[in-house]
Amino acid sequence: MDFDEAYARKNFCHIDDEFQVPVLHFNDLVLSKFNTGRTKDKADIEELQKIEKQKKK
């Protein structure tokens, strides 16, 4: 994953209407975790996909 491309797709988390915190786009987060190859990150991907699926209902 290219940092500049991921940065261009970032989202913002708004906190108390005072702060905007940049966060990775969902797809970039999943890709980043996939690329590590770590068992923990694979488990995180499964949970993230469950959450995303629930949001679409």
PyMOL commands that place a pseudoatom at each C-alpha (Angstrom):
pseudoatom trace, name=CA, resn=MET, resi=1, chain=A, elem=C, hetatm=0, pos=[0.000, 0.000, 0.000]
pseudoatom trace, name=CA, resn=ASP, resi=2, chain=A, elem=C, hetatm=0, pos=[1.309, 3.436, -0.892]
pseudoatom trace, name=CA, resn=PHE, resi=3, chain=A, elem=C, hetatm=0, pos=[1.172, 6.003, 1.922]
pseudoatom trace, name=CA, resn=ASP, resi=4, chain=A, elem=C, hetatm=0, pos=[0.216, 8.899, -0.336]
pseudoatom trace, name=CA, resn=GLU, resi=5, chain=A, elem=C, hetatm=0, pos=[-2.678, 6.962, -1.847]
pseudoatom trace, name=CA, resn=ALA, resi=6, chain=A, elem=C, hetatm=0, pos=[-3.917, 5.834, 1.565]
pseudoatom trace, name=CA, resn=TYR, resi=7, chain=A, elem=C, hetatm=0, pos=[-3.552, 9.369, 2.916]
pseudoatom trace, name=CA, resn=ALA, resi=8, chain=A, elem=C, hetatm=0, pos=[-5.658, 10.723, 0.062]
pseudoatom trace, name=CA, resn=ARG, resi=9, chain=A, elem=C, hetatm=0, pos=[-8.462, 8.292, 1.001]
pseudoatom trace, name=CA, resn=LYS, resi=10, chain=A, elem=C, hetatm=0, pos=[-8.371, 9.009, 4.731]
pseudoatom trace, name=CA, resn=ASN, resi=11, chain=A, elem=C, hetatm=0, pos=[-11.510, 9.668, 6.734]
pseudoatom trace, name=CA, resn=PHE, resi=12, chain=A, elem=C, hetatm=0, pos=[-11.906, 11.924, 9.726]
pseudoatom trace, name=CA, resn=CYS, resi=13, chain=A, elem=C, hetatm=0, pos=[-13.193, 11.004, 13.147]
pseudoatom trace, name=CA, resn=HIS, resi=14, chain=A, elem=C, hetatm=0, pos=[-14.816, 14.045, 14.756]
pseudoatom trace, name=CA, resn=ILE, resi=15, chain=A, elem=C, hetatm=0, pos=[-14.384, 14.346, 18.502]
pseudoatom trace, name=CA, resn=ASP, resi=16, chain=A, elem=C, hetatm=0, pos=[-16.640, 16.708, 20.450]
pseudoatom trace, name=CA, resn=ASP, resi=17, chain=A, elem=C, hetatm=0, pos=[-16.919, 18.999, 17.418]
pseudoatom trace, name=CA, resn=GLU, resi=18, chain=A, elem=C, hetatm=0, pos=[-13.460, 20.293, 18.369]
pseudoatom trace, name=CA, resn=PHE, resi=19, chain=A, elem=C, hetatm=0, pos=[-11.016, 17.850, 16.836]
pseudoatom trace, name=CA, resn=GLN, resi=20, chain=A, elem=C, hetatm=0, pos=[-10.714, 16.028, 13.552]
pseudoatom trace, name=CA, resn=VAL, resi=21, chain=A, elem=C, hetatm=0, pos=[-8.532, 12.941, 13.718]
pseudoatom trace, name=CA, resn=PRO, resi=22, chain=A, elem=C, hetatm=0, pos=[-7.469, 11.401, 10.396]
pseudoatom trace, name=CA, resn=VAL, resi=23, chain=A, elem=C, hetatm=0, pos=[-7.983, 7.636, 10.198]
pseudoatom trace, name=CA, resn=LEU, resi=24, chain=A, elem=C, hetatm=0, pos=[-7.357, 5.047, 7.512]
pseudoatom trace, name=CA, resn=HIS, resi=25, chain=A, elem=C, hetatm=0, pos=[-10.178, 4.275, 5.120]
pseudoatom trace, name=CA, resn=PHE, resi=26, chain=A, elem=C, hetatm=0, pos=[-11.741, 0.913, 6.012]
pseudoatom trace, name=CA, resn=ASN, resi=27, chain=A, elem=C, hetatm=0, pos=[-10.382, -0.822, 2.899]
pseudoatom trace, name=CA, resn=ASP, resi=28, chain=A, elem=C, hetatm=0, pos=[-6.861, 0.490, 3.534]
pseudoatom trace, name=CA, resn=LEU, resi=29, chain=A, elem=C, hetatm=0, pos=[-7.005, -0.688, 7.146]
pseudoatom trace, name=CA, resn=VAL, resi=30, chain=A, elem=C, hetatm=0, pos=[-8.021, -4.189, 6.072]
pseudoatom trace, name=CA, resn=LEU, resi=31, chain=A, elem=C, hetatm=0, pos=[-5.320, -4.267, 3.385]
pseudoatom trace, name=CA, resn=SER, resi=32, chain=A, elem=C, hetatm=0, pos=[-2.698, -3.061, 5.845]
pseudoatom trace, name=CA, resn=LYS, resi=33, chain=A, elem=C, hetatm=0, pos=[-3.631, -5.774, 8.329]
pseudoatom trace, name=CA, resn=PHE, resi=34, chain=A, elem=C, hetatm=0, pos=[-3.701, -8.415, 5.579]
pseudoatom trace, name=CA, resn=ASN, resi=35, chain=A, elem=C, hetatm=0, pos=[-0.206, -7.471, 4.430]
pseudoatom trace, name=CA, resn=THR, resi=36, chain=A, elem=C, hetatm=0, pos=[1.318, -8.091, 7.879]
pseudoatom trace, name=CA, resn=GLY, resi=37, chain=A, elem=C, hetatm=0, pos=[0.499, -11.790, 7.732]
pseudoatom trace, name=CA, resn=ARG, resi=38, chain=A, elem=C, hetatm=0, pos=[0.169, -11.885, 11.527]
pseudoatom trace, name=CA, resn=THR, resi=39, chain=A, elem=C, hetatm=0, pos=[-2.429, -14.166, 13.117]
pseudoatom trace, name=CA, resn=LYS, resi=40, chain=A, elem=C, hetatm=0, pos=[-3.777, -11.317, 15.271]
pseudoatom trace, name=CA, resn=ASP, resi=41, chain=A, elem=C, hetatm=0, pos=[-4.295, -9.105, 12.236]
pseudoatom trace, name=CA, resn=LYS, resi=42, chain=A, elem=C, hetatm=0, pos=[-6.144, -11.904, 10.422]
pseudoatom trace, name=CA, resn=ALA, resi=43, chain=A, elem=C, hetatm=0, pos=[-8.486, -12.152, 13.421]
pseudoatom trace, name=CA, resn=ASP, resi=44, chain=A, elem=C, hetatm=0, pos=[-8.910, -8.352, 13.332]
pseudoatom trace, name=CA, resn=ILE, resi=45, chain=A, elem=C, hetatm=0, pos=[-9.858, -8.540, 9.645]
pseudoatom trace, name=CA, resn=GLU, resi=46, chain=A, elem=C, hetatm=0, pos=[-12.580, -11.071, 10.410]
pseudoatom trace, name=CA, resn=GLU, resi=47, chain=A, elem=C, hetatm=0, pos=[-14.000, -8.819, 13.121]
pseudoatom trace, name=CA, resn=LEU, resi=48, chain=A, elem=C, hetatm=0, pos=[-13.800, -5.720, 10.940]
pseudoatom trace, name=CA, resn=GLN, resi=49, chain=A, elem=C, hetatm=0, pos=[-15.651, -7.522, 8.159]
pseudoatom trace, name=CA, resn=LYS, resi=50, chain=A, elem=C, hetatm=0, pos=[-18.376, -8.611, 10.606]
pseudoatom trace, name=CA, resn=ILE, resi=51, chain=A, elem=C, hetatm=0, pos=[-18.797, -5.023, 11.768]
pseudoatom trace, name=CA, resn=GLU, resi=52, chain=A, elem=C, hetatm=0, pos=[-18.933, -3.729, 8.195]
pseudoatom trace, name=CA, resn=LYS, resi=53, chain=A, elem=C, hetatm=0, pos=[-21.525, -6.353, 7.282]
pseudoatom trace, name=CA, resn=GLN, resi=54, chain=A, elem=C, hetatm=0, pos=[-23.692, -5.355, 10.264]
pseudoatom trace, name=CA, resn=LYS, resi=55, chain=A, elem=C, hetatm=0, pos=[-23.482, -1.677, 9.288]
pseudoatom trace, name=CA, resn=LYS, resi=56, chain=A, elem=C, hetatm=0, pos=[-24.892, -2.474, 5.848]
pseudoatom trace, name=CA, resn=LYS, resi=57, chain=A, elem=C, hetatm=0, pos=[-28.063, -4.038, 7.269]
for i in range(1, 57): cmd.bond("trace and resi %d" % i, "trace and resi %d" % (i + 1))
show_as sticks, trace
zoom trace
